[in-house]
Amino acid sequence: MEIGAVIPHNELGTDPGAIKAYAQGAEELGVTHLLIYDHVVGVDRNRPGGFEGPYDSNTAFHEPFVLFGFLAACTSKVDLVTAILILPQRQTVLAAKQAAEVAVLSNNRLRLGVGVGWNTVEYDALNEEFGNRGRRQEEQVELMRRLWSEDVFSYAGEHHSFEHASILPRPSAPIPVLFGGSAPALIDRCARLGDGWIPLGGPNEKSADRIAEMRRIREAAGLSWDGFTIHAQAQYAGGTPERWQGHAQKWKDLGATHLSVATHNAGPTDVDGHLARIAEYQSAIADIAG
């Protein structure tokens, strides 16, 4: 089980030097990947009608593709993982172009985790439809894979169409696409189209059932389970070495291939503090991860 870190988006700040120091420090600690969350706009909770959600206009999010282009130059080994990029609120061909560029600049270290999101205001701000986002996501992934691998072609889908076009440069290896979420339709989509799953919950019976369902769907479709990744997350906040160990062991028992520790929301700290938290977590679960 590979151990990585969640980039502390709201606490890392905007100093390029600090961002570079964090990424290089994490790589020196031996994490195999850096994972980033995604939101484009935040919403004011005091707006007319109010707003409910885990994030608002006071929460900072670095833009994944731009940040990963920067980190591609700052690092040499760590994978760069989106978990999750809210794909249906983006233009598909542009997102494919951006992902291809990150893959090229990072020497194929991008792992693209995608989801459908929950924030209707964000969809409105980006001028995309919220109600059909799940159906569009499936077509988006199909189209993006063709753009990454094919020369000029024409496409006529339910939501996208163009004639005799392509993108350049294209990545020299396939970009893994992982799906995040837990709804039954998402589990089906992930099993049929995904290279892996990003669970939103913990290592519990529901997660076990979803993994078993994806195995069943893939087997019925003649798709191998080998190479299919389960990319879970852990929280430093409120934990102890014993709790981290128990949590990591449960995920490993369920077949998790990757585990990313989030070090934010655990009290004020700086780059060195976040790196120290990563090291503390790594030390606590070293025997399990190995």
ZAGU-736974 format. One record per residue: x, y, z of N, C-alpha, C, CB in turn. Coordinates in steps of 0.1 Angstrom, whole numbers, padded with zeros to 4 digits, always signed. Glycine has a CB too. Layout:
<sites>
XYZXYZXYZXYZ
...
</sites>
This chain:
<sites>
+0009-0012+0000+0000+0000+0000+0009+0012+0000-0010+0000+0012
+0008+0021-0010+0016+0033-0012+0010+0044-0003+0017+0037-0026
+0019+0051+0003+0015+0062+0012+0019+0076+0006+0022+0061+0026
+0009+0084+0005+0011+0098+0000+0006+0108+0010+0005+0099-0014
+0005+0121+0005+0000+0132+0013-0010+0140+0005+0011+0140+0018
-0020+0145+0012-0029+0155+0007-0023+0169+0008-0043+0154+0014
-0022+0176-0003-0017+0190-0002-0026+0198+0006-0015+0196-0017
-0021+0205+0017-0029+0213+0026-0033+0226+0019-0022+0216+0039
-0043+0225+0010-0047+0236+0001-0050+0249+0008-0058+0232-0007
-0057+0248+0019-0061+0261+0026-0051+0266+0036-0074+0258+0033
-0040+0259+0038-0030+0263+0048-0016+0265+0042-0029+0253+0059
-0015+0260+0029-0002+0261+0023+0002+0275+0019-0001+0252+0011
-0008+0283+0016-0005+0297+0013-0002+0299-0002+0006+0303+0021
+0003+0311-0005+0005+0315-0019+0020+0318-0023-0003+0326-0023
+0029+0316-0013+0043+0318-0016+0049+0306-0024+0051+0319-0002
+0053+0309-0036+0058+0298-0045+0070+0291-0038+0063+0304-0058
+0078+0298-0031+0089+0291-0024+0084+0281-0014+0098+0301-0017
+0074+0285-0006+0069+0275+0004+0062+0263-0003+0058+0283+0013
+0055+0266-0014+0049+0255-0021+0059+0245-0026+0040+0260-0033
+0070+0251-0032+0081+0242-0037+0087+0235-0025+0091+0251-0044
+0090+0241-0014+0096+0235-0003+0087+0223+0003+0099+0245+0009
+0074+0225+0003+0065+0215+0007+0066+0203-0002+0051+0220+0008
+0065+0205-0015+0065+0194-0025+0078+0186-0024+0062+0199-0039
+0089+0194-0024+0102+0187-0024+0105+0180-0010+0113+0197-0027
+0100+0186+0000+0102+0180+0013+0094+0167+0015+0098+0189+0024
+0082+0167+0009+0073+0155+0009+0080+0144+0001+0059+0158+0004
+0085+0148-0011+0092+0138-0019+0104+0132-0012+0096+0144-0032
+0112+0140-0005+0123+0136+0003+0119+0126+0014+0131+0147+0008
+0107+0128+0019+0102+0119+0029+0098+0105+0024+0091+0125+0037
+0097+0104+0011+0094+0092+0005+0080+0089+0001+0099+0081+0013
+0071+0099+0002+0058+0097-0002+0057+0094-0017+0049+0110+0001
+0048+0086-0021+0048+0082-0035+0039+0091-0043+0042+0068-0036
+0031+0099-0037+0022+0108-0044+0017+0120-0036+0009+0100-0049
+0013+0131-0043+0007+0142-0037-0007+0144-0043+0016+0155-0039
-0016+0145-0035-0030+0146-0039-0036+0160-0036-0039+0135-0031
-0044+0164-0045-0050+0178-0044-0065+0177-0046-0044+0187-0054
-0073+0185-0038-0087+0187-0039-0090+0198-0050-0093+0191-0025
-0102+0199-0053-0106+0209-0064-0119+0216-0061-0106+0202-0077
-0118+0229-0061-0130+0238-0062-0125+0250-0069-0137+0241-0049
-0134+0256-0078-0130+0267-0086-0134+0280-0079-0136+0267-0100
-0146+0280-0074-0151+0292-0067-0157+0288-0054-0162+0300-0076
-0157+0298-0045-0164+0296-0032-0176+0304-0031-0154+0299-0020
-0185+0300-0022-0198+0307-0020-0199+0314-0007-0210+0297-0023
-0204+0326-0007-0206+0334+0005-0218+0328+0013-0209+0349+0002
-0215+0324+0026-0226+0318+0034-0237+0328+0037-0221+0312+0046
-0234+0341+0036-0243+0352+0039-0251+0356+0027-0236+0363+0046
-0250+0349+0016-0257+0353+0004-0272+0352+0006-0253+0344-0008
-0281+0359-0001-0295+0357+0000-0299+0342-0001-0303+0366-0010
-0307+0337+0008-0310+0323+0008-0301+0314+0015-0312+0319-0006
-0289+0320+0019-0279+0312+0026-0272+0302+0018-0286+0305+0037
-0263+0295+0024-0255+0285+0017-0250+0274+0027-0243+0291+0009
-0252+0262+0023-0247+0251+0032-0237+0242+0024-0259+0242+0037
-0226+0239+0030-0216+0231+0023-0203+0231+0031-0213+0236+0009
-0195+0221+0029-0182+0220+0037-0172+0231+0034-0176+0207+0034
-0173+0237+0023-0164+0248+0019-0172+0260+0015-0154+0243+0007
-0166+0272+0017-0172+0284+0013-0162+0294+0007-0179+0291+0025
-0165+0307+0006-0157+0316-0001-0144+0320+0007-0164+0329-0003
-0143+0315+0020-0131+0317+0028-0121+0306+0027-0135+0319+0042
-0124+0296+0019-0115+0284+0018-0107+0285+0005-0123+0271+0019
-0094+0284+0006-0086+0286-0006-0083+0272-0012-0072+0292-0002
-0084+0272-0025-0081+0260-0033-0071+0264-0045-0094+0253-0039
-0060+0257-0045-0051+0259-0057-0057+0252-0069-0037+0254-0054
-0055+0258-0081-0060+0252-0093-0052+0240-0096-0061+0262-0105
-0058+0228-0098-0049+0216-0099-0040+0215-0111-0058+0204-0100
-0045+0218-0123-0036+0217-0134-0024+0227-0134-0044+0219-0147
-0027+0239-0130-0016+0249-0129-0006+0246-0118-0022+0263-0126
-0011+0242-0107-0002+0238-0096+0006+0226-0100-0010+0235-0083
+0000+0216-0106+0007+0204-0110+0018+0207-0121-0002+0193-0115
+0015+0217-0129+0025+0221-0139+0037+0226-0132+0020+0231-0149
+0035+0234-0121+0046+0239-0113+0053+0228-0105+0040+0249-0103
+0045+0219-0099+0051+0208-0092+0059+0198-0101+0041+0201-0084
+0055+0197-0113+0062+0188-0122+0076+0192-0124+0055+0188-0136
+0079+0205-0123+0092+0211-0124+0100+0210-0111+0092+0225-0129
+0092+0210-0100+0098+0210-0086+0102+0196-0081+0089+0217-0077
+0096+0186-0087+0097+0172-0082+0101+0163-0094+0085+0167-0075
+0105+0151-0090+0109+0142-0101+0103+0128-0099+0124+0141-0101
+0098+0125-0088+0093+0111-0086+0079+0110-0082+0102+0105-0075
+0073+0119-0074+0060+0117-0068+0049+0118-0079+0057+0127-0057
+0039+0109-0078+0028+0110-0087+0019+0122-0082+0019+0097-0087
+0012+0128-0092+0004+0140-0089-0011+0136-0092+0008+0152-0098
-0019+0136-0081-0032+0130-0081-0043+0140-0078-0033+0119-0071
-0053+0141-0087-0064+0149-0084-0075+0141-0077-0070+0156-0097
-0080+0146-0066-0090+0138-0059-0100+0147-0051-0083+0128-0049
-0109+0152-0058-0112+0149-0072-0113+0161-0080-0125+0140-0073
-0110+0160-0093-0113+0171-0102-0128+0170-0106-0104+0170-0115
-0135+0181-0105-0149+0181-0108-0151+0183-0123-0157+0192-0100
-0150+0172-0130-0149+0172-0145-0161+0178-0152-0147+0158-0149
-0174+0175-0148-0185+0180-0157-0187+0195-0156-0197+0174-0152
-0180+0202-0147-0181+0217-0147-0170+0223-0155-0181+0222-0132
-0163+0215-0162-0152+0220-0171-0155+0216-0185-0139+0214-0166
-0149+0224-0195-0150+0220-0209-0141+0208-0211-0145+0232-0218
-0147+0198-0217-0140+0185-0218-0127+0186-0226-0149+0175-0224
-0127+0191-0238-0115+0191-0246-0104+0200-0239-0118+0197-0260
-0108+0211-0233-0098+0219-0226-0092+0211-0214-0104+0232-0221
-0100+0204-0207-0095+0196-0196-0086+0185-0201-0107+0190-0188
-0089+0179-0212-0080+0169-0218-0067+0175-0222-0087+0163-0230
-0067+0187-0227-0055+0194-0231-0047+0197-0219-0058+0207-0239
-0053+0202-0209-0045+0206-0197-0039+0193-0190-0055+0213-0187
-0047+0183-0189-0042+0170-0183-0030+0165-0191-0053+0160-0182
-0032+0165-0205-0021+0160-0213-0008+0168-0211-0025+0161-0228
-0009+0181-0209+0002+0190-0207+0009+0186-0194-0002+0205-0207
+0001+0184-0183+0007+0180-0170+0014+0167-0172-0004+0179-0159
+0008+0157-0179+0014+0144-0181+0027+0146-0188+0005+0135-0189
+0028+0154-0198+0040+0156-0206+0051+0162-0197+0037+0165-0218
+0047+0173-0190+0057+0180-0182+0062+0172-0170+0052+0193-0177
+0054+0163-0165+0058+0155-0153+0063+0141-0157+0046+0153-0144
+0065+0138-0170+0069+0125-0174+0060+0114-0170+0083+0122-0169
+0047+0117-0172+0036+0107-0170+0034+0104-0155+0039+0094-0178
+0034+0114-0147+0032+0112-0133+0018+0116-0128+0042+0120-0124
+0009+0120-0138-0004+0125-0134-0014+0113-0133-0010+0134-0145
-0022+0113-0122-0033+0103-0120-0045+0112-0119-0030+0093-0108
-0055+0111-0128-0066+0120-0128-0078+0113-0121-0070+0123-0143
-0081+0118-0109-0093+0114-0102-0104+0124-0105-0090+0113-0087
-0115+0119-0109-0126+0128-0114-0139+0125-0106-0129+0126-0129
-0147+0135-0104-0160+0134-0097-0170+0143-0103-0158+0136-0082
-0182+0143-0098-0193+0152-0103-0196+0164-0095-0205+0143-0105
-0191+0164-0082-0193+0175-0074-0207+0176-0068-0191+0188-0081
-0210+0187-0060-0222+0189-0053-0227+0203-0053-0221+0184-0039
-0218+0212-0057-0221+0227-0055-0228+0233-0068-0208+0234-0052
-0241+0235-0067-0248+0240-0079-0243+0254-0082-0263+0240-0076
-0239+0262-0072-0235+0276-0075-0222+0276-0083-0232+0284-0062
-0213+0266-0081-0201+0265-0088-0204+0262-0103-0192+0254-0082
-0213+0253-0105-0217+0249-0119-0223+0262-0126-0227+0238-0119
-0231+0269-0118-0237+0281-0124-0226+0291-0128-0247+0288-0114
-0216+0293-0120-0206+0303-0122-0197+0298-0134-0197+0304-0110
-0196+0285-0137-0188+0280-0148-0197+0278-0160-0181+0268-0144
-0210+0281-0159-0219+0280-0171-0220+0266-0176-0214+0289-0182
-0221+0256-0167-0223+0242-0170-0235+0237-0163-0211+0234-0167
-0242+0227-0169-0254+0222-0164-0252+0212-0152-0262+0215-0175
-0259+0213-0141-0257+0205-0130-0265+0192-0131-0261+0212-0117
-0277+0192-0136-0286+0181-0136-0281+0169-0143-0299+0185-0141
-0274+0170-0154-0269+0159-0162-0255+0156-0160-0273+0161-0177
-0249+0160-0149-0234+0159-0148-0229+0145-0148-0230+0166-0135
-0237+0135-0142-0232+0122-0142-0231+0116-0156-0241+0113-0133
-0242+0118-0164-0242+0113-0178-0231+0119-0186-0256+0115-0184
-0229+0132-0184-0219+0139-0192-0205+0134-0188-0220+0154-0190
-0203+0130-0175-0190+0126-0171-0185+0113-0178-0190+0123-0156
-0195+0104-0181-0191+0092-0188-0186+0095-0202-0203+0082-0188
-0193+0103-0209-0189+0107-0222-0176+0115-0222-0200+0115-0229
-0174+0123-0212-0162+0131-0211-0150+0122-0210-0163+0140-0198
-0151+0112-0202-0139+0103-0200-0136+0096-0213-0142+0093-0188
-0146+0091-0220-0144+0084-0233-0137+0094-0242-0158+0080-0238
-0142+0106-0243-0137+0115-0253-0122+0119-0249-0145+0128-0254
-0120+0121-0236-0106+0125-0232-0096+0114-0235-0106+0128-0217
-0100+0102-0233-0091+0091-0236-0087+0091-0251-0096+0078-0232
-0097+0093-0259-0094+0094-0274-0085+0105-0277-0108+0094-0282
-0088+0117-0271-0079+0128-0274-0065+0126-0270-0085+0141-0267
-0063+0119-0259-0049+0116-0254-0042+0106-0263-0050+0111-0240
-0049+0098-0271-0043+0087-0277-0044+0087-0293-0048+0074-0272
-0053+0095-0298-0056+0094-0313-0052+0107-0320-0070+0091-0315
-0048+0105-0332-0046+0117-0341-0060+0122-0345-0038+0113-0354
-0060+0130-0355-0073+0137-0359-0084+0127-0360-0070+0145-0372
-0096+0131-0354-0108+0122-0356-0120+0131-0354-0108+0111-0345
-0131+0126-0358-0144+0133-0356-0152+0126-0345-0152+0133-0369
-0160+0133-0338-0167+0128-0326-0182+0133-0327-0160+0132-0313
-0191+0124-0324-0205+0128-0324-0212+0121-0312-0213+0125-0338
-0212+0127-0301-0218+0121-0289-0231+0128-0285-0209+0121-0277
-0236+0125-0274-0248+0132-0269-0245+0146-0265-0255+0124-0257
-0233+0148-0259-0230+0161-0253-0218+0168-0260-0227+0159-0239
-0211+0161-0269-0200+0167-0276-0200+0163-0291-0186+0162-0269
-0195+0172-0299-0194+0169-0313-0184+0178-0319-0207+0170-0320
-0175+0173-0328-0166+0181-0336-0162+0172-0348-0154+0186-0328
-0155+0179-0357-0151+0172-0369-0136+0174-0371-0159+0176-0382
-0129+0163-0373-0115+0163-0378-0106+0173-0369-0114+0168-0393
-0104+0169-0357-0096+0177-0348-0088+0168-0339-0105+0187-0340
-0079+0173-0332-0071+0166-0322-0063+0176-0313-0061+0156-0329
-0056+0170-0303-0048+0179-0295-0033+0174-0296-0052+0178-0280
-0024+0184-0295-0010+0181-0294-0004+0191-0284-0003+0183-0308
+0006+0187-0276+0011+0174-0275+0002+0164-0268+0025+0174-0268
+0004+0151-0271-0003+0141-0264+0006+0133-0254-0010+0131-0274
+0001+0128-0244+0010+0120-0234+0015+0108-0241+0002+0117-0221
+0027+0103-0237+0033+0092-0243+0028+0079-0236+0048+0093-0242
+0020+0080-0225+0015+0068-0219+0001+0072-0214+0024+0064-0206
-0008+0062-0212-0022+0065-0208-0022+0072-0195-0030+0052-0207
-0031+0081-0193-0033+0088-0180-0044+0080-0173-0038+0103-0182
-0040+0075-0161-0050+0067-0153-0061+0076-0149-0043+0061-0141
-0074+0071-0150-0086+0079-0146-0092+0071-0135-0095+0081-0158
-0093+0078-0124-0100+0072-0112-0113+0080-0110-0091+0073-0099
-0123+0073-0105-0136+0079-0102-0138+0080-0086-0148+0072-0108
-0142+0092-0082-0145+0094-0068-0160+0095-0066-0138+0107-0063
-0165+0089-0055-0179+0089-0052-0184+0076-0047-0187+0093-0064
-0197+0075-0043-0202+0063-0037-0216+0060-0042-0202+0064-0023
-0223+0068-0050-0236+0065-0055-0236+0052-0064-0242+0077-0063
-0247+0045-0064-0247+0033-0072-0243+0035-0087-0260+0026-0072
-0248+0046-0093-0245+0049-0107-0230+0051-0109-0253+0061-0112
-0224+0058-0099-0210+0061-0099-0202+0048-0098-0206+0071-0088
-0206+0039-0089-0199+0026-0087-0199+0018-0100-0205+0018-0076
-0210+0018-0107-0211+0011-0120-0202+0018-0130-0226+0011-0125
-0202+0031-0131-0194+0038-0140-0179+0036-0138-0197+0053-0140
-0176+0036-0125-0162+0034-0121-0157+0020-0125-0160+0036-0106
-0165+0010-0122-0161-0003-0125-0159-0006-0140-0172-0013-0120
-0168+0000-0148-0167-0002-0163-0157+0006-0169-0181+0001-0169
-0154+0019-0165-0146+0028-0172-0133+0032-0164-0154+0040-0175
-0133+0029-0151-0122+0035-0143-0109+0026-0143-0127+0038-0130
-0098+0033-0139-0086+0026-0136-0085+0025-0121-0074+0033-0142
-0094+0030-0114-0094+0029-0099-0105+0037-0093-0081+0035-0094
-0107+0036-0080-0117+0042-0072-0112+0050-0061-0127+0031-0067
-0117+0062-0059-0114+0071-0047-0126+0071-0038-0110+0085-0052
-0126+0063-0027-0137+0063-0018-0138+0076-0010-0136+0051-0009
-0150+0080-0007-0153+0091+0001-0154+0088+0016-0165+0099-0004
-0158+0076+0019-0160+0072+0033-0148+0064+0038-0172+0063+0033
-0150+0058+0050-0140+0051+0057-0139+0036+0053-0141+0052+0071
-0130+0028+0059-0129+0014+0056-0139+0006+0064-0115+0009+0060
-0152+0007+0060-0163+0001+0067-0170-0009+0058-0172+0012+0072
-0181-0014+0062-0189-0024+0055-0194-0018+0042-0200-0029+0063
-0198-0006+0042-0203+0000+0029-0192+0001+0019-0208+0014+0032
-0180+0004+0023-0169+0005+0013-0165-0009+0008-0156+0011+0020
-0166-0019+0017-0163-0033+0013-0174-0038+0003-0164-0042+0026
-0186-0034+0006-0197-0038-0004-0195-0031-0017-0211-0034+0002
-0191-0019-0018-0188-0012-0031-0177-0018-0038-0186+0003-0028
-0166-0022-0031-0155-0028-0038-0159-0042-0043-0143-0030-0028
-0167-0049-0036-0172-0062-0040-0181-0061-0053-0180-0069-0029
-0189-0050-0053-0198-0047-0064-0190-0044-0077-0208-0036-0061
-0179-0036-0075-0171-0032-0086-0163-0045-0092-0161-0022-0082
-0159-0053-0083-0153-0066-0087-0163-0074-0096-0148-0074-0075
-0175-0075-0091-0185-0083-0098-0188-0077-0112-0198-0083-0090
-0189-0064-0113-0192-0057-0125-0180-0059-0135-0195-0042-0123
-0168-0058-0130-0157-0059-0139-0155-0074-0144-0144-0055-0132
-0158-0083-0135-0157-0097-0139-0168-0100-0150-0159-0106-0127
-0180-0095-0148-0190-0097-0157-0187-0091-0171-0204-0092-0152
-0180-0080-0171-0176-0074-0183-0163-0079-0189-0175-0059-0181
-0157-0089-0183-0145-0094-0188-0133-0085-0185-0146-0097-0202
-0134-0076-0175-0123-0067-0172-0115-0072-0160-0128-0053-0169
-0102-0071-0161-0093-0076-0150-0094-0067-0138-0079-0078-0155
-0093-0073-0126-0091-0065-0114-0077-0061-0112-0096-0073-0102
-0067-0068-0118-0053-0065-0116-0050-0051-0121-0044-0075-0124
-0044-0043-0113-0040-0029-0117-0051-0019-0114-0038-0029-0132
-0063-0024-0109-0073-0015-0105-0070-0010-0091-0088-0022-0106
-0069+0003-0089-0065+0009-0077-0076+0013-0068-0055+0020-0079
-0074+0013-0055-0083+0018-0045-0075+0029-0037-0088+0007-0035
-0078+0041-0039-0070+0052-0034-0078+0059-0022-0067+0062-0045
-0075+0055-0010-0082+0060+0002-0074+0072+0008-0084+0049+0012
-0081+0078+0018-0074+0089+0026-0075+0087+0041-0081+0102+0022
-0066+0093+0048-0065+0092+0062-0064+0107+0067-0053+0084+0067
-0068+0109+0080-0068+0122+0086-0058+0122+0097-0082+0126+0091
-0049+0131+0097-0040+0133+0108-0047+0139+0120-0028+0143+0105
-0056+0148+0118-0063+0155+0128-0071+0145+0138-0073+0165+0122
-0069+0147+0151-0076+0139+0160-0071+0125+0162-0090+0139+0157
-0060+0122+0155-0055+0108+0155-0044+0106+0165-0051+0104+0142
-0041+0093+0167-0030+0089+0175-0023+0078+0167-0034+0083+0189
-0011+0074+0170-0004+0063+0162-0013+0051+0162+0009+0060+0168
-0019+0048+0173-0028+0035+0174-0040+0037+0164-0032+0033+0188
-0046+0048+0164-0058+0050+0156-0054+0050+0141-0065+0063+0159
-0043+0056+0138-0038+0056+0124-0035+0042+0119-0025+0065+0122
-0029+0034+0128-0025+0021+0125-0038+0012+0122-0017+0014+0136
-0048+0014+0131-0060+0006+0129-0067+0010+0117-0069+0008+0141
-0068+0023+0114-0074+0027+0102-0067+0022+0089-0075+0043+0102
-0054+0023+0089-0046+0019+0077-0047+0004+0075-0031+0023+0079
-0047-0004+0086-0048-0018+0085-0062-0022+0079-0046-0025+0098
-0072-0015+0083-0086-0018+0078-0086-0016+0063-0096-0010+0085
-0080-0004+0058-0080-0002+0044-0072-0012+0036-0075+0013+0041
-0060-0016+0042-0052-0026+0035-0059-0039+0034-0039-0028+0043
-0067-0043+0045-0075-0055+0044-0085-0055+0034-0081-0058+0058
-0091-0043+0031-0101-0041+0020-0095-0041+0006-0109-0029+0023
-0082-0040+0005-0075-0040-0008-0070-0027-0012-0084-0046-0018
-0070-0017-0003-0065-0004-0008-0051-0005-0013-0066+0006+0004
-0048+0002-0024-0035+0002-0029-0027+0015-0026-0036+0001-0044
-0035+0026-0023-0029+0039-0020-0036+0045-0008-0030+0048-0032
-0029+0052+0001-0035+0059+0012-0028+0072+0014-0033+0050+0025
-0036+0083+0014-0030+0097+0014-0034+0103+0028-0035+0105+0002
-0024+0108+0035-0027+0114+0048-0029+0129+0046-0016+0112+0058
-0040+0134+0051-0043+0149+0051-0039+0154+0065-0059+0151+0049
-0030+0164+0064-0024+0170+0076-0030+0184+0080-0009+0172+0074
-0040+0189+0072-0046+0201+0075-0057+0200+0085-0051+0208+0062
-0063+0211+0089-0074+0211+0099-0070+0204+0112-0086+0204+0093
-0057+0205+0115-0052+0199+0128-0045+0209+0137-0043+0188+0125
-0048+0222+0134-0042+0233+0142-0032+0240+0134-0035+0227+0154
-0029+0253+0138-0020+0261+0130-0006+0254+0128-0018+0275+0136
+0000+0256+0116+0013+0251+0114+0018+0257+0101+0014+0235+0114
+0031+0254+0098+0037+0259+0086+0042+0247+0077+0049+0269+0089
+0049+0250+0067+0054+0239+0058+0061+0229+0066+0063+0245+0047
+0071+0233+0075+0078+0223+0083+0069+0215+0092+0089+0230+0091
+0058+0222+0097+0049+0215+0105+0041+0204+0097+0039+0224+0111
+0037+0207+0085+0030+0197+0077+0039+0186+0074+0024+0204+0064
+0051+0189+0070+0061+0178+0067+0063+0169+0080+0074+0184+0062
+0064+0175+0091+0066+0167+0104+0054+0158+0106+0068+0177+0116
+0042+0163+0103+0030+0155+0105+0030+0143+0095+0017+0163+0103
+0035+0145+0083+0036+0134+0073+0046+0124+0079+0041+0139+0059
+0057+0128+0084+0067+0119+0089+0062+0111+0101+0080+0127+0092
+0055+0118+0109+0049+0111+0121+0039+0100+0117+0042+0121+0130
+0031+0103+0107+0021+0094+0102+0029+0082+0096+0012+0100+0093
+0038+0085+0087+0046+0075+0080+0052+0065+0090+0057+0081+0071
+0058+0071+0101+0065+0062+0111+0055+0053+0118+0072+0071+0121
+0043+0058+0120+0033+0051+0128+0028+0039+0120+0021+0060+0132
+0027+0040+0107+0021+0029+0099+0031+0022+0090+0010+0034+0090
+0044+0024+0093+0054+0018+0084+0053+0003+0082+0068+0022+0089
+0050-0004+0093+0049-0018+0092+0037-0023+0084+0049-0024+0106
+0027-0015+0084+0014-0018+0077+0016-0015+0062+0002-0011+0083
+0022-0004+0059+0023+0000+0045+0033-0009+0038+0028+0015+0044
+0043-0013+0045+0053-0022+0039+0047-0036+0035+0065-0024+0048
</sites>
